Amino acid sequence: MDQKAVSRRLELSISPELEGSKVDTILKKRLGLSGTVVRRIKWWPDGILLDGQRVQTDARPQVGQLLSVRLDDLERRSGIVPAPGPLDLVYEDEDLIVVNKAPGVPVHPGPGHYNDTLGNFLLWHYDLEGDSADFHPVHRLDRGTSGLLVAAKHPHAQEILKRQLHTEGFRRTYLAVCEGRPEPPSGLISAPLGPKDGSLVEQMVRPDGKPARTRYRVLSAHSGRSLLRLELDTGRTHQIRVHMAYLGHPLTGDFLYGREDRTLISRPALHSAELSFLHPLTGRLLSFSRPMPGDMAALLSD
């Protein structure tokens, strides 16, 4: 694997108020690096440089010196094997990548899926671009769910984005097709979720589960089904699917929590349609949207 021609670095000119502070303090308080990231990069030959020379975290820079830290991966530690596959790129820069995930593609490698996941496809793409980035997922989508997903290109960006999850700075909006028409046509589902006894996969509403809140609104109704717009206040496993089944309106095609019918659709009818978050390094608001796929739209045709 080729390394980047130019590594991703953060640079800071030491100002009078920073003079005499330890490098460790400057990295954490001024540049926002976590202790985990600092402990990782300090061992690299070019991890922390002061005027181009390697220094330890207890060094105390002087006014005018240039402190530089490397953010990108020196080596890939995920163990994921690059492999070609469908990859619909929406946005990419040196810190993150946004993709429109195809339905049926798992996000993470696991039993039975070692070379056909989004992680495999992203590393293949990075290799083609000469990018040394590893797979640093920020959130996940179920295998059957299509739509927008962001992954970081280095651990610093990943940590910042993960801290944004379930805050006003990081918003995800889903479109779904469910059976029947929920009443009332909009509302908040607040029902704790936890594992279903005897199942390794299924979740269920249970009093001792973790808090889970889903906001929904019916956009339209056709052919005995409804098109929903949903937002998550929390991010539990299968949250939308379990909550809609709990209401008595499971997602069309949901083999776990509703009724599978591959003549209609080969997956639960769920799509990550809108995604917005603050860029982890610049703070700029990034917003993206992708329309509902054809297999879901066909469920609503007369």
N, C-alpha and C positions, 0 to 999 in steps of 0.2 A: 504494500500500500504506500502510495506516495504521500509525503507530508505536504501541507500547504506551502506555497512559495513564501507567503508572509503569514506568520501566526497571528491569531487574534489577541491583541494586547490592550490593556488599559494603561494610560499614562497620566501622570500628575506632576506638575511642577511644584516643588516645595515652596510654600509661601511663608512669610515671617511667623504667622501664628502656628504653623506646623513644625517649625524648626525645633529640634530637640526631642520631638515625639518619636517613640519607637515605630519602626516600620509596621509591626503587627497592629498597633493602634491605628495607624493611618489607613491601613488596608481595610480594617473592620469598620471604623467610624466614618471615614471620609469616602472611601470607595464602596462600602457596603458589602464587602466579601464576608462570608460566614467563616467561622472557625474551621469547619470541615474543608472548605475550599482552600483556606490558607495553609492548613496542615498538608494538603495534597501537593500544592504547587511549590512549597518551600524546598522540596527535595529535588526539583528539576534543575538541570544546569542553567536554564534560562527562565526559571519560574519567577524569580523576583530579582530585578536588576536596578541598580542605582548608577546613573550615568553610564549605562551599558555594562556594568560590572556586577557579578552576582554578589548578593548580600544576604545575611541572615535576618530573621524577623526582629532581632533585638538591636539592629543598627539604628542609629539616630541621624537622619539626613540633615543637611544644611540648606539654608535658603538658596534657591536657584537650581538645586540639583533636580534631576528628572528621575522620578520613580516609575518603574514600568513592571507590570505583572502579566504573565501569560494566562489566558483563559481557555484556549482550545485544548483538546485532548492530546497529550503526548503519546498515549497509546490507547487503543480500544480495550476496555475491560468488560464490556457487556457479554462477550462470547458469541454475539450474533454473527452469522455468516452472511455476507452480502449475496443477494440473489435478485435477478431481474423479475419485474412484475409490474402490474398497472399502478401508475403513480400520477395523479392529477394535481400538479403543483398550483397553488393559489398565490403564495407569496414566499419569498426567501431572501434572507440577508445573512450576514456573518454570525448572527446570534440565534436565529430561529428559523423555522420553516412551517408553513401552514399548508395542509393538503386537504383535498376533498376525497375522503376515503370511499372506496367502492364497497357496496354491500357484499358480505361473504368473506371479507378479508379480515383475519384476526390482527389485532394491534401488536401483541407480544407473542414471541415463539413459546410453544408449550407442547405437550404430548400430541403427536400427530401433525404438528405444524411447526417444523423447524426451519423451513426455507421458503414459506409462502405467506409471510406476514408483512405488515407495514414496516416493522423494524428491518427486516431483510431488504425490502425494496428501497428504503431510505439509504441504507449503507451502500447499496449498489449505486444509487444516484450520487452519493457523496464521492465514491471512488471515481466515477466518470468525470466529476468536476475537480478531482484532485484535492478534495476536502478531507481532512483527517478526523472530522467530527464523528462521535459515537452516537448511539441512540439514547436520547434523554427525554423520555415522554413526560408531558406535563399533566395530562388527563387521558382518559381512555374512552373508547366507544365499544359497545358489544360487537361481536363478529358480524351480526346481521345488520347492524345500524350503519347507515351511510352518512356522509357529510363531513363537516369541517372539524379539523383537529390540529392542534399546534404541538410541535415538539421543539425542544431547545437544542442548540448545537454544542453547548458546554454546560458544566454543572452550575456555574454562577447564574446563568440565565434561567436554568431549570428551577433553582431554588427560589428566585425572585418570582417567577410565574406561578409556582406552586403556592407561594404565600398569598397570591392574589385570588386563588380559587375561592369561590363562594363569597366574594366581596363585590362591591359595586364596580370595582375596576375590571373584573373578569366576568363577562356575561355570555351565557349560551342560551340560544333559543332553538327549540325543536319543533318540527312538524310531525304529526302522527295521524294515522287513520285508525279509528276504533270502531267496534261493533256498536250499533245503536246510536242514541243521542243522549249524552249526559245531561242530567238536570240537577241543579241549575246549569245554564249554559256556560257559566264561568265560576271559578272558585279556587280555593286553596285546599289541597289535600294534605292534612297533617296527620300522619300515621307512622309510628315507629316500625322499622324494618330490621329483620334478623334472619339467620339461616332457617330453612325449613328442616325440621327433624327428619333424619333418615335420608336426606338428599345432600349430595356434594355440590350441587349447583344452584338449586332453587332458593329463593328468598321468600319471606312472607311477612305480613303485618302481625306483629306480636308485641304485647305490652312491655316486655323486657328488651325490645330492640333499640337500635340507635335512632335518634330523632331524624325524621325525614319529611320534607315539605316540597310539594310540587304545585305550581300555579298553572291552571289550564284555562283555555277559552275556546269555545266552539266557533270555528270560522265559517263552516258550511256543512250541510248534510245532504247526502245523495245515496240512493240505492240501499237504504238501511244502515248506512255508515256515516261517520262524522269526521271531518278534517279538524284537527286540534292544533292549537299553538300552545306550547308548554315552556315554562321556565323553571329551573331548579334552584331552590334555596340551599339544598344540600346535595351531596353526590354519592348516594348509596348504590350498591350493586343492583342493577335491574330496576332502579327506582321508578321510572316512568311506567315500565311494564307491569310491575307489581301494583302500583297505586291505581292504574286504570282498571286492572282486573278487580281490585278491591272495590271500586265503584260499580262493578258489574258491567264494565265496558272495555273488555280486553282489546289490545291492539289486534287488528286483522293479521292473520298469519302467525300469531304468537304460539309456537308449539309448546312452550312451558306453562304459560299462564292463561291461554285461551284455547283456540282450536286451529290446528295446522291444516291448511288447505292449499297445496302447491298448485292447484289449478288457478288459484287467485293470485298468490304471491309466494315466493319461496323463502320468505323471511318475515320477522315482525316488521310492520310498516312504521318505521321510525327513522327520521332524518335530522341530522344536526344542520340546521338551516342558516343560523346566524351566530357569529362569534366576534366578540370584541374584548380587547384587553389593552393594558398599558405596556408599551415596549419595555423590556426589563432593563435596558441601559439608557435609552433616551427619554423614557417616560411618555413618549408620544402615543396617543390613542390610535390603535389599529382596529379597523372594523371590516368584516368580510361577510358575504352572504352567497349562498348557492341555492338554486331552485330545487324543488322536490323532484326526485327521479321519476322516470316514466312508469315504473312498476307500481309506485304508490298512486300516481295520478290516475292510472287505469282503474283503480278501485272505486273511484268517485265518478266515473263516466256512466251516463244513463244507458 
